[in-house]
Amino acid sequence: MPTRHVSHVPDAVIIGAGVVGAACAYYAGRAGLAVTVVDRGPVAGGTTGAGEGNLLVSDKEPGPELDLALLSTRLWRELAETLPPETEYEPKGGLVVASDEAALTALRAFAAGQGKEGVEAYEIPGHGLHDLEPHLAPGLAGGFHYPDDAQVQPAMAAAQLLRASGADVRLGEAVTAVLTDRSGAVRGVRTARGDLHTPAVVNATGTWGGALAELAGVHLPVLPRRGFVLVTEPLPPRLVRHKVYAADYIADVASGSAALQSSAVLEGTPAGTVLIGATRERVGFDRTLSTEALRRLAAQATALFPVLGGVRAIRAYHGFRPYLPDHLPAIGPDARVPGLYHACGHEGAGIGLAPATGRVVADVLRGEQPALDIRPFRPDRFDDTDFDDRDFDDTEGAAR
């Protein structure tokens, strides 16, 4: 991504060059705003680059996050028509499977609630699962097919959104302060290379969103949840045809437990590799390789797809999901600091929810009615007790 510098004062400075920041830049640019994007590292150098590229509606219960996901689903389809094919957008659909009748009954109730909000989901009996996924393990009770689930290559999606945004992109430039005037309103940011003046700052720093908020003098309890992904050797095409995961993944997504949780989510890639996620655990910014996490992923993946038992895992990677206590992101203006906006805390759903987040941020930057109700995402909805600093030990530095 080439870096361009312009001399004018931008309408907004977006901090963070992951997929959420890139989407904010893209929609702000389309709305006619001049934007500068600043990141202490490269494009997609944080959580985005460690993601699987999930674009899911299947794991979201009715409520604000599902509303955000449904809007994003429509926007991702539009983006797929305009962005280059390197984004690897694949509307492959999802398949959620149940091991027994109790799990299938719970899935049925979950899908019924989603259906009232406009989500398409189709029950698949146990004997019909192999029509969708021939290599699935036998004996499963059934499942639900979600045709709207999709996948992208997250780092390329971020890069292409930034390129299409027309933004001034400044990489390798850490933000060290949020500048305010005597009234407390934003007037810019400070970096090691100098001050950038602007009336609006967007906090799109993902897992580091709480630290950036502190620079502006406000509290936002974003915490890291570490997650591992296994990558197999290249395999024949369509060995795994959909996003496939077991029903317990939905419960893991909604859980706030600090303990290690693991539920296999599998998807193939155009390169032939199969990605196997996902684990969750609150260990701060500890980057230590967890053999237990990888062991669980491998065991759960082969339980779903026995054919993988003889396949080599060629690598593993991990990242930190930006977790907020109520499992909803912080999106929109911060009432405590005029000119400060947030777009962070999406946990493991940031890639999927990026377009709707970017669209909403662009709307509020222009003073327009947002595309959906953003009151549930208010950044100031937490009090000072909603934070455990034992989870926030970032030896890499806080600001993006």
Residue pairs with C-beta under 8 A, 6 or more apart in sequence:
1 17
1 42
1 43
1 159
1 162
1 163
1 169
1 171
2 169
3 169
3 170
3 171
4 168
4 169
5 168
5 170
6 34
6 36
6 168
8 34
9 197
9 198
10 33
10 34
10 35
10 36
10 168
10 196
10 198
11 28
11 33
11 34
11 35
11 198
11 199
11 200
11 365
12 28
12 33
12 35
12 36
12 198
12 199
12 200
12 201
12 202
12 341
12 365
13 35
13 36
13 37
13 38
13 188
13 189
13 196
13 198
13 200
13 201
13 202
14 21
14 24
14 25
14 28
14 35
14 36
14 37
14 38
14 167
14 201
14 202
14 204
15 21
15 37
15 38
15 39
15 175
15 189
15 201
15 202
15 203
15 204
15 205
15 212
15 399
15 400
16 37
16 39
16 46
16 202
16 203
16 204
16 205
16 206
16 343
16 344
16 400
17 37
17 38
17 39
17 41
17 42
17 43
17 44
17 45
17 158
17 162
17 169
17 171
17 400
18 39
18 43
18 44
18 45
18 46
18 47
18 48
18 49
18 158
18 204
18 206
18 350
19 44
19 48
19 51
19 154
19 157
19 158
19 161
19 350
19 351
19 354
20 48
20 204
20 206
20 343
20 344
20 346
20 350
20 353
20 354
20 357
20 358
21 37
21 39
21 158
21 202
21 204
21 205
21 343
22 37
22 43
22 157
22 158
22 159
22 161
22 162
22 165
22 354
22 358
23 161
23 354
23 355
23 357
23 358
23 359
24 35
24 202
24 204
24 343
24 357
24 358
24 361
24 362
25 35
25 37
25 161
25 162
25 165
25 167
25 358
26 161
26 162
26 164
26 165
26 358
27 355
27 358
27 359
27 361
27 362
28 35
28 165
28 167
28 358
28 361
28 362
28 365
29 35
29 164
29 165
29 166
29 167
30 165
30 362
31 362
31 363
31 365
31 366
32 366
33 362
33 365
33 366
34 168
35 165
35 166
35 167
35 168
36 167
36 168
36 169
36 170
36 196
36 198
37 162
37 165
37 167
37 168
37 169
37 170
38 170
38 173
38 175
38 189
38 191
38 196
38 400
39 45
39 170
39 171
39 172
39 173
39 400
40 172
40 173
40 174
40 175
40 397
40 399
40 400
41 171
41 172
41 400
42 171
42 172
43 155
43 158
43 159
43 162
43 169
43 171
44 154
44 155
44 158
44 159
46 205
46 206
46 207
46 208
46 319
46 320
46 400
47 206
47 207
47 319
47 320
47 321
47 322
47 350
48 154
48 155
48 158
48 206
48 350
48 351
49 154
49 155
49 319
50 227
50 229
50 317
50 318
50 319
50 320
51 154
51 319
51 348
51 350
51 351
52 151
52 154
52 229
52 265
52 267
52 275
52 277
52 278
53 88
53 151
53 152
53 153
53 154
53 157
53 351
54 149
54 151
54 243
54 265
54 267
54 348
54 349
54 351
54 352
55 72
55 73
55 76
55 149
55 150
55 151
55 152
55 351
55 352
56 69
56 94
56 146
56 149
56 243
56 349
56 352
57 66
57 69
57 70
57 73
57 114
57 119
57 146
57 148
57 149
58 94
58 96
58 119
58 121
58 144
58 146
58 148
58 149
58 243
59 96
59 249
59 250
59 253
60 66
60 69
60 114
60 349
61 110
61 113
61 114
61 254
62 113
62 114
62 116
62 117
63 376
64 328
64 373
64 376
64 377
65 327
65 328
65 329
65 349
65 353
66 114
66 117
66 119
67 117
67 372
67 373
68 329
68 353
68 356
68 357
68 372
69 349
69 352
69 353
69 356
70 117
70 118
70 119
71 355
71 356
71 359
71 371
71 372
72 352
72 353
72 354
72 355
72 356
72 357
73 148
73 150
75 355
75 356
75 359
76 89
76 150
76 152
76 352
76 355
77 91
79 87
79 89
79 161
79 355
80 87
80 89
80 91
82 164
83 89
83 157
83 160
83 161
83 164
84 160
86 153
86 156
86 160
87 152
87 153
87 156
87 157
87 160
88 151
88 152
88 153
88 156
88 269
88 270
89 150
89 151
89 152
89 157
90 150
90 151
90 152
90 270
91 147
91 148
91 150
92 149
92 150
92 151
92 241
92 242
92 243
92 267
93 145
93 146
93 147
93 148
93 149
93 150
93 242
93 243
94 145
94 146
94 148
94 149
94 242
94 243
94 244
94 245
95 124
95 129
95 132
95 133
95 143
95 144
95 145
95 146
95 242
95 243
95 244
95 245
96 107
96 143
96 144
96 146
96 245
96 246
96 247
96 249
96 250
97 129
97 136
97 140
97 142
97 143
97 244
97 245
97 246
97 247
97 304
98 104
98 106
98 107
98 140
98 141
98 142
98 143
98 246
98 247
99 140
99 141
99 246
99 247
100 141
101 141
103 141
103 247
103 248
104 141
104 142
104 143
104 247
106 247
107 143
107 144
107 247
108 123
108 144
110 250
111 119
111 121
111 123
111 144
114 121
115 121
119 146
119 148
120 146
120 147
120 148
121 144
121 145
121 146
122 144
122 145
122 147
123 142
123 143
123 144
124 132
124 142
124 143
124 144
124 145
125 142
126 139
126 140
126 141
126 142
128 142
129 136
129 140
129 142
129 143
130 136
132 145
132 241
132 242
133 240
133 241
133 242
133 244
135 239
135 240
135 305
135 306
135 307
136 244
136 304
136 305
137 303
137 304
137 305
137 306
143 247
145 242
149 242
149 243
151 243
151 267
152 351
153 269
154 351
157 351
157 354
161 354
161 358
162 169
170 191
170 193
173 191
173 192
173 193
174 191
174 192
174 397
174 399
174 400
175 189
175 190
175 191
175 212
175 215
175 399
175 400
176 190
176 191
176 192
176 215
176 399
177 189
177 190
177 215
178 186
178 188
178 189
178 190
178 201
178 212
178 215
178 216
178 217
178 337
178 340
179 186
179 187
179 188
179 189
179 190
179 195
179 197
180 186
180 187
180 216
180 217
180 337
181 187
183 338
184 337
184 338
185 199
185 337
185 338
185 339
186 198
186 199
186 200
186 201
186 216
186 337
186 338
186 339
186 340
187 197
187 198
187 199
187 339
188 195
188 196
188 197
188 198
188 201
189 195
189 196
189 198
189 201
190 196
199 339
200 339
200 340
200 341
200 365
201 216
201 339
201 340
201 341
202 341
202 342
202 343
202 361
202 365
203 209
203 212
203 213
203 216
203 220
203 330
203 340
203 341
203 342
203 343
203 344
204 343
204 344
205 211
205 212
205 344
205 399
205 400
206 222
206 322
206 344
206 346
206 350
206 400
207 222
207 223
207 224
207 320
207 321
207 322
208 222
208 322
208 394
208 398
208 399
208 400
209 220
209 222
209 322
209 330
209 342
209 344
209 345
210 219
210 220
210 221
210 222
210 223
210 387
210 392
211 392
211 394
211 398
211 399
212 344
212 398
212 399
212 400
213 219
213 220
213 222
213 334
213 342
213 379
214 398
215 398
215 399
216 334
216 337
216 340
217 336
217 337
218 334
218 336
218 337
218 340
218 379
218 380
219 382
219 383
219 384
219 386
219 387
220 324
220 330
220 342
220 344
220 345
220 379
220 382
221 324
221 325
221 382
221 386
221 387
222 322
222 323
222 324
222 330
222 344
222 345
223 282
223 322
223 323
223 324
223 387
223 388
223 391
223 392
224 282
224 284
224 285
224 320
224 321
224 322
224 323
224 391
224 392
224 394
225 280
225 281
225 282
225 320
225 321
225 323
225 347
225 348
226 279
226 280
226 281
226 282
226 283
226 286
226 290
226 318
226 319
226 320
226 321
227 277
227 278
227 279
227 280
227 281
227 318
227 319
227 320
227 321
227 348
228 277
228 278
228 279
228 290
228 293
228 294
228 297
228 316
228 317
228 318
229 275
229 276
229 277
229 278
229 297
229 316
229 317
229 318
230 275
230 276
230 277
230 294
230 297
230 298
230 301
230 313
230 315
230 316
231 273
231 274
231 275
231 276
231 313
231 314
231 315
231 316
231 317
232 273
232 274
232 276
232 308
232 311
232 312
232 313
232 314
233 273
233 311
233 312
233 313
233 314
234 271
234 272
234 273
235 268
235 272
235 273
235 274
235 311
236 272
237 268
237 272
238 268
239 268
239 274
239 305
239 307
240 266
240 267
240 268
240 274
240 305
241 268
242 267
243 265
243 266
243 267
244 265
244 266
244 267
244 304
244 305
245 263
245 264
245 265
245 266
246 263
246 264
246 300
246 304
248 263
249 263
249 264
249 265
249 278
252 261
252 262
252 263
252 278
252 280
253 327
253 347
253 348
254 327
255 261
255 280
256 325
256 327
257 282
258 281
258 282
258 391
259 281
260 279
260 280
260 281
260 290
260 292
260 293
260 296
261 279
261 280
261 281
262 278
262 279
262 280
262 293
262 296
262 297
262 300
263 278
263 300
264 276
264 277
264 278
264 297
264 300
264 301
264 303
264 304
265 276
265 277
265 278
266 274
266 275
266 276
266 301
266 304
266 305
267 274
267 275
268 274
268 275
269 275
273 314
274 308
274 311
276 297
276 298
276 301
276 313
277 297
278 297
278 348
279 290
279 293
279 296
279 297
280 321
280 348
281 290
281 293
282 323
282 391
284 390
284 391
284 392
284 393
284 394
285 320
285 392
285 393
285 394
285 395
285 396
287 318
289 316
289 318
294 313
294 316
298 313
301 308
302 308
302 309
321 347
321 348
321 350
322 329
322 344
322 345
322 346
322 347
322 350
323 345
323 347
324 330
324 345
324 347
324 382
325 382
325 386
326 381
327 347
328 345
328 376
328 377
329 343
329 344
329 345
329 346
329 347
329 350
329 353
329 357
329 377
330 342
330 343
330 344
330 345
330 377
330 378
330 379
331 342
331 343
331 357
331 360
331 361
331 374
331 377
331 379
332 341
332 342
332 360
332 361
332 364
332 370
332 374
332 377
332 378
332 379
333 340
333 341
333 364
333 379
334 340
334 341
334 342
334 379
334 380
335 378
335 379
335 380
336 380
341 361
341 364
341 365
342 379
343 357
343 358
343 361
346 353
346 354
346 357
350 357
356 371
356 372
359 371
360 370
360 371
360 372
360 374
363 369
363 370
363 371
364 370
364 374
